[in-house]
Amino acid sequence: MPVLLPAFLGLCFCQLISGDVSENDTVVVTSSGSIKGMRVLTRSGAVDAYLGIPYAEPPVGKLRFQKPVPHQPWSHVLEATRFGKPCHQWTSYSYPSRIWVANKPHSEDCLFLNIWVPHPQPSVSVPILVWIHGGGFIMGAGSLDLYNGSTLAATENVIVASMNYRLGIWGFLYFPPEAPGNMGLWDQYLALNWLKENAAVFGGDADKLTLIGHSAGAASVGFHLLSPISQSLFDRAVLQSGAPNAPWALMPPEKIQERTINLIHLLNCRKQNDSATMRCLQNKEADVFVKFRFFRFPTYDGHFLPEDPKRLLQKGDIPAKSLLIGITREDGTVFIPQVLNNRNRTWEEALSDIDIILQRQFEKDIVKAIALKYSEVNQRGPNLNRQFLAHFSRDHSFLCPLIEVAARMVAANGSVYVYSFSHQISTSIWQEWMGAAHGVEVPFVFGTLSSLPGLNQSDAEADRVLSQRMMHYWAQFARRIPPNSRPAKFNGHVTMLLNKTSTTSALRHLKSCSFCHLNSAVFWKPMFITQQELMQSKEIRPNQIQPLIRI
């Protein structure tokens, strides 16, 4: 059993310290050493927060671009009352808000865990919800206000954990054997392994560890699901608007190696052998690498990911687990401001935009067919063209990859629950036309709506109720209890609609929500797998995805 004492209320930097532990401190003894946390009060109760726990040695010097090394045990009490520094990253303010941007200073010494435990610590072991942040593998941190686990832990009597992992070139440079690639995924693995090993110390159930991620974090969850290295470390998984087979989620190894060679020449690091080349890269100042944001992709390295995730899914190399997956109704609008300059589109521009998003992989007739498909409902017009581009982007980037994962999981005898989030929050972050945009559901899952700037207080109560319901759904899923007590076979439509007016009564159907239908997934099939693979594999029908739930 852990050594637990009442909390010490104070703020200090995370560091290894010596000295006596007073009876007012909250201390747990982990496999790495003793850790002192702090008491945090929420509207739902108290939690003990352990912030900035180092789970790996600082990945600097000879450890730069290498797999993480477990942190050496410490002999003194670790002061864990402040977040560790975020990892070095490219900072972008093009996304609608600063809420996704990690505070500076950034550092290479950034591999930290954060854990929130209900107080008093539960007498019976509780599930652990482990969050992997998104940010396109180039930005973000587990310490963002949006991801504060206090309210979720206190409200649902669960343990919540988050982590930092290496991003950009630090996390995904690929130059084997000197730089193995996927260092960011290996970081996540090591953090997950530490949490599983120390679950009981915090009152957690190591057998009820649920991995949760959003966007690139959800893709990461999917990679762990497919990886023989880490798939046994967790019980269930939640994929929010992201999948391992998404077109933006990874890059073939040969392409990353080509970029690496170009970088080596650019930095004048081409030496007589690969070892000397790596030493040159390891000796460069960290700031030199910040601008190289094109190094942000995991890859199939033959080890962590034995093959392309699309191929692994197609072969059925996926363990039978329970998944909760979903999208927001307007997930695709996130790309409009960044890629399409946030303006209405003519028909000709819309065709060109689709071609760009598809990376010019298909014939013009296919591009036109896609445009006609997505303009069926909206008709045509500059504003409507922008909307159908957003819907196309949503299906291509998020919905169809998730449907593929769901189908493969069901074929492996796993269970899948699907949600769609349609509530448009009233805040200054997202423009009104963006709707229920990418990431809008995240503060509802964490109960961190108060961290959003410009929130419309007239909707505060409805937002709070929806947040309470979502926290409960996610926690119930982690407890191995269906998020809703009405399990039902999937009928060809997304069966859990999340908005402020939905109730727990069964819905007749969701055909009124055009984004819920799977026609688009069937339409995308030839382009999503590739035409040759499609001819070699059996078509997966939507009605194979079962059982799902209604609310």
N, C-alpha and C positions, 0 to 999 in steps of 0.2 A: 504493500500500500504506500502511496506517496506521503511525504512529510508535508502537511499543510498547516499553516498558521494564518491568523487574520492578516488582511492586506495592509501594506504600508503605502500611504498616499503620498506620492512624491514624483518629481520629474528629474531624471538625470540621464546622461548619455549612456548608451549601451556600451559596457566595457567590462573587462575582467577586473574585479576588485578584491581586495583582501579585507579582513576585519570580521568582527562578530556579527551574527544574525540576531536581531532583536525579536522578541516574542510578537511584535506587531507586523512582522514581515510575512509575506506569502511565498513560500519556497517549496519547490519540487526538486526531487533528485532524479535526474535523467541519466541515460547511458553516457552522456558527454560530461556531466557534472551537475552541480546545483545551480538552479535558476530562480531568481527572485522576480516576481511579477508585481502588478499593481491592481488595485481594486477600481473598477469602473462602474458607475451607476447609470442605468438607463430607465426609461419609462416602464419597462417590463421587469426590472429587477437588476441585480448586481452580477457582474462577471469579473473573473480574474484574467487580466490580459498579460500575456508574455510576448513581448515585442522585440524584434531584432535578434532572434536566436541564430547564431552562426551554425549552419549545418555543413559547411565545407570550408576548407582552407581558402584564403583569398586567392583567386585565380590570376595571380600576377607573376611577373618574371618568367621563370621556366614553366609555370603552370598556365600561362596565357595560351589560349587555343587548345588546351588539353581537357580531357575528361576531369570532372571535379574530384577532389580528394577529400574524404571525410575529415571533418575538423578534429584536431587533436583534443582529447579530454582536457578539461581545466580543473585545477585543484581548489580554486576559490569560488566564491559565489558570483554568478553572472548577473549583472544588473540588466534586466530586460524590461525596461519601462519606456523605451523610445524606439521608434522604427529605425532600422538600419538604412544606410544610404541606398537609393535606387541605383540600378546598373547603368553604366554609360549607355547613352542612346541618342538617337537623332530626335530632336524636338520639333514637332509640327503644331502650328496653331491654325491649320487650315480646317481641322475638324471643328464642328460647331461650338466647342467649349473647352476651357482649360481643365474641366473636371477629369479629362483623360490624360493630362500631362503630369508627369512625375516632377515633384519639386526638386530643385537643385540645392546643394551640389550632388552630382552623380559621381560614381566611383566604380573602379574595377573590383574593389573589395565590397561586394554587394550581395553575397549569397546568404540571405537571412530568411528565417521563418517567423511568422506571427501566429499566435494561438490565443483564442478566446474561450474560456471555460466557464460554464454557469457556476454561480456562487449561491449557496454552498455547493461544493463539488458533489455531483450525484452519487448516491450510495450504490446505484446499479449502473453498470457501464452504459454509456450512451453513444449514438453514432457520431462519426467525425465527418464533417463536410469540408473537403479540401478544395480551395479555389485556385484556379490557374488563370491569371489575367490575360486579356487580349492586348491588342496594339500592333497587329501586323508583324509581330516578331522583331519590331524595331523600337518600340516605345512602351511605356507603362511600368507599373510596379505593384506589388501586393499591398503597398501601404497607402494607396489612394483613398481619400475620404469616402469615396463611393463604395469601397470594398471593406469598410470597417465592420468587423464581425460581431461587435458587441450586442446590438439589438437582436440579431438573428439567434445568437447563442442564448441570450436571456429569455427571449420570447418562446422559443421552441425547445429549450432544455437540451441543446445539442452542442457539441464542440465544433468551432469553426476555425479553419487554418488557411493562411495564404502564404505565398512565397515570392521571392524575387528569383529570376533566372536570367542568365546572360542573353543579351539581345544583339541584333545586328551582326556585324562582323565578329564580335567577341563570342557570340553564341553559335555562329553558323558558317565560319570559314571552313572550307573543305580542301585539304591538301594532304591526302593520305600518303604514307602512314604518319607523317609528322603532325598533322592536324586532322583528327578523325571525323570532324564534322558533327553536327547535332549536339554540340556541347550544351546548348540551352535545354534540350530534352533530357540529356544526362543529368543536368542540374535538377530538373523536376523529379527525375527518378530518385536521386539521392535524398531529396527533401521528403519525398513520399515514403521512402524506406525508413528514414529517421522517424517520421510520424508513426508509422506502423510499429516500429520497435518500441517506441515510448508511449504508445496509446494509453496503456493502463496507468501510467504515472499521472496523467491528467484526468483519469476517470473515463477514458474512451474505450470503445469496443473495437479492437483491431480487426475484427471480422466484419464490421459494419462501417467500412471506410468508403465514402462516396466521393468520386472525383468529379468536379464541376468546372466548366470553363465557358467563356464567351468569346466568340469570334476566333482569333488565333489561339486563344486559350482552349476553345472547344475543339479546334483542330488538333491541339496538343493532346487533349483527352483522347481523341480518336487514335492518335499515334500510339499512346500507351495501351489502348485497347487492342491494337494490332501487333504490338511489340512483344516478342517472347521474353524480353528482359523484364518488363514491368507489368504485364497484364495480370499477373497473379497477386499484385500488391493491393488491389482494391476490389470492392464487392460490386459496386454499381457505378453508373456514369450518367452525367447530365451534359448534353451538348446544346448550348444556346447559340444559335446562328453561326455555326461553324462545323466543319467536318474534315476528316483527314484526306478525303478524296476531292475536296473543293479545288477549283482550278487555280486559286491563289495560294494554296496551302504549302506547296513545296516545289522544288525544282529538280530536274534530273541531275545526277552527279556530274555528268560530263560538262553540263553548262556551268555549274558552279566552279568546277576546276578551271574551266576556260577563263572565268572572271578572276579566279585566284592568280593565274599566271599573269594576266594583264596588270593586276594590282602589284604583284611582285616586281615587275618591270617598272611600273610607275613610281614605286618607292625605292628603286635602285637596290633591291634585295636579291637579285639573281646571283647566287654564289656557286661555288664549285660542286656542291652537293646539297641535297634537300635539308640535311640537318643544319648546315650553315645558313641556308636561306631562312629556315624557321627561327634560328637565333637572331637573325637580323630583324625579322618581324616582331619578335618578342622584346627586342631592345628599343623599339620605336616608342615615342611618347604616345599616350593613349589618345590625346587630342587629334593626332594625325588621322585616326581611323573614323572619327565621328561623321565626316562628310560622305563616307562610302556606304550609303544606305542601301545599295543594291545587294549587299550581303545580308539577306534577312530570311533566307529560306532553308528549312530543313530539307533533307534529301534521303533517299533510300541508299543506305551505306553498306548493306549486306550484313549488318550486325544489329544495331538498334531497330532498324527497319530492313528486314531481309530483302524485300522487293517493293516496287511501287505499290502504295496503298490501294490503288484501283485494282491492281492485279491480285493482291491479297484478298480483297473483298470478293472479287470474282471467283477466286478459288475456294472461298468459304473458310479461309484461315482466320477465323474470328471466334473467340470463346463465347459460350452461351452466358450472357449476363443480362441484367435488366437495364434498359436505357430510358431516360426521359429526354426527348429532343424537341426542338421547336424553333420558330422564327418569329419575328415581328412582321406585321402586315406590310409595312413599307421598309423592310430591311434594305432594299436596293437604293433608296433615296440618298443613303450616305455617300454614294459615289458621284451623285450629280454635282454637288458643289466642287468636288475635288477634280473630277475628270471632265465634266461637261460644262464647266464654267458657270453653273447655276443660272442658266437662262433657258427660255423656251427654245424648242428646236423645230426647224423646218423638216419636211419629210426627207429630203435629201441628206440633211445633217443627221437625222435619226439613223438612216441606213449606214452612214459613215461611222457613227458612234457605235453601233452594234458590231461592225467590222473591227473596230479598235478594241472593244471589250473582249471579243473573241480572238484577239491577237492575230487577226487576218489568217485564220486557219482554214476557212471554208470558202467555197465558191460563192460568187455574187448571188446566184439563184437561191442558195440556202439562206444567205443573209436576208434576202428579200422575203423569203418564206417566213422567217422568224418575225420580221417586222409586220407582215400581214397577220400573222397569228396573234401578236400582242396588240395590234390595233383593232381587232375585231370588235371588242366591246366599246372601246373609247372613241371609235371612229378616228377622224384625223383633225389636226389643228395644232399649232405650235405648242400650246400648253398641254394638250392631250398627248402629243408626241413625247414630251418630257415625262409624263406619267407612265406611258407604256414602256419607255426605256427603263424607268425605275423598277417596274414589275418584271421586265425581262432580266434585269441585273439581279434582282432578288432570287428569281428561280434558278438562274445560271450559277450564281455564286453561293447560295445558301440552301434553298428548298430542295432542289433535285439531288445534290450530294447527300443531304440528310435522309431523303427518301430511300436512296440507294443503301445507305448504312442500315436503315430500319429494315428493309427487305432482307438484307443479308443476315441481320441478327435474328430475325424470325425464322429464316431458313436453318439457322444454327440452333434452334429451339430456345432462343432467348425471348424475353418479353420486352415490348416497346410501348411507351406512352408518348403521345404527341400533343403539343400545345401550339397555339398561335396567339400572340399577344397583339391586341387590336386597339388598346386604349391610347389615345393621344393626350399626352400630358401637357398641361398649361404652364409653360416655362419659357424663358427667353433663350434657352439653349438651341432648340430646334425651331426652324421656321414652320409656320402653320402648314404650308404645302407639303412638308416632309412627312407628315402623318406620324404613325407609330414607327419611328425611325430605328435604325440599327443601334442597339444598346439601351433603348429607352426602358426595357424591363429590368435592367440590372439593379437600380436603386430600390425597386419593389421587392426583389429577392432578398436584399440585405436590410431592408428597412431603413435606408439612408436617404430618404427623399429630402430631408432637411439640408443635405449638402448641395442641392441643386439651386443655382442662382435664379432669381426672378420667378419663383414658383407662385402660381396663382392660388392665393389662400382660400378663395371661394370654393375651390375643388379639393381642399386639403383633406376633409373628412372622407370623401369618396376615395381619394388616392390612398389614404391610410388603411381603409378597409380592404382595398384590393391588395395592398402590400401585405397585410396580415394574412390574407388568404394564400397568397403566393408563398410566403415564408412557411406556412403550414404544409402546403402541397410538397414543397421541396424537402422539408423535414420528414414528412410521412414517407416519401419515396425512400429516403435514406434509412428509415426504420423498417424497410421491407413491407410497408403497408401501402396498398394502392393509394395514390394521391386523392382519389375519390372513391366512395363506397359503391359506385355503380360501374363495375367493369363490364365492358361490352365489346363485341367484335367490331373490328374496323369496317366501315361501310363505304370506303372510297373517299372519305373526307377527313380532314383534321377534326378530332373529336373533343378537344378541350379548348374552349375559347376563353381567353382571359381579357376582360375589360371591366370597367367599373359598374356596368349594368348587368353583367351575367350573374346567374344564380347557381345554386347547386342542383337545380332541377334538370332533368334530361332534355337535351335539345333535339327537336325533330330532325333537323338537318342543318347544314351550314352552306347550302348552295348559294345563299344570298351573298356570301363572302367569296368573291371571285378568286381570291388568293388561296382559298382552302382546297380547291379542286386539284386532282392529280392529273388532269389532262395534260397540263404543262410538263409534268414529269415524264409522262409517256411520250409526249412530243419531243422532249429533249433526249430521249434514250439513245438514238443513233449518234448524236453529237457528243453525248456525255461519256460513253464508253469508247467510242470509235467504231467505225463501220465494220472493220474486220473482226474486232472482238465480238460485236453484236451477232455476226453470222455464226460465230463459234460457240455462243452461249445461249442458254434458254432464256427467253423473255420473262421478266418478273412482273406479274400482274399486281395492280394495286390491292386487290382483295387478299393477297397473301400476307399483308401486314396486319397481324392480329396477335394477341388481343390488345386493344387500346382502350381508352376510357372516354366517357362523356361527363360533363358537369352541367 
